[in-house]
């Protein structure tokens, strides 16, 4: 009798454990299903929001005249740039050579020729680094080396010092640094009384008319660059 009771209790306990396991399994499955449903719902909501954004962009784009917008954007960029005038010779003589020229690499490409071609970036970077007008630098090189074609020392386009350079770009940097620290800085050893082409002439060159020759190159270069900017603006108005 006791053996029968024990078997019955064992069977009932086994059934209870089995039922508990089944209930736990159902709970786990239902939780997993809930997680999957929630994830799918989040994805669907995100897709709906993205679709709404795209639709709004298309609606807004349909109201915009793209050619006019691009034209206005270009005009705004040009007009925001520092003005580049066509200087007279007298204005060039009074120009502070430490101030930004407003000239870009693309501008210099309009006026470089012969041995100066390909050095536009070097001239602009020298201005940015040492604060010396790049049109002035290029004008000195144009005068002293016949536009980079005749040099008494290797890659020295400026008649500067007694040595050559490893490249024309190195020469540009060395001369720009020297002009900035010695010729254009008030109180410096070679400062000529003003940071102008006339001031530099007093210590840089033996010829007292050197400033006029450099100035003529500057006038010509600025005239071409200024004309280019005006023509660019007239085309987009």
JOSUL-V497253 format. One line per field, one symbol per residue. ss: DSSP state (~ for helix, > for strand, _ for the rest). Layout:
BEGIN
ss=???
END
This chain:
BEGIN
ss=_~~~~~~~~~~~~~~~~~~~~~~~~~~~~~~~~~~~~~~~~~~~~~~~~~~~~~~~~~~~~____~~~~~~~~~~~~~~~________~~~~~~__________~~~~_____~~~___~~~~~~~~~~~___~~~~~~~~~~~~______________________~~~~~~~~~~~~~~~~_____________~~~~~~~~_____~~~~~~~~~~~~~~~~~~~~~~~~~~~_
END
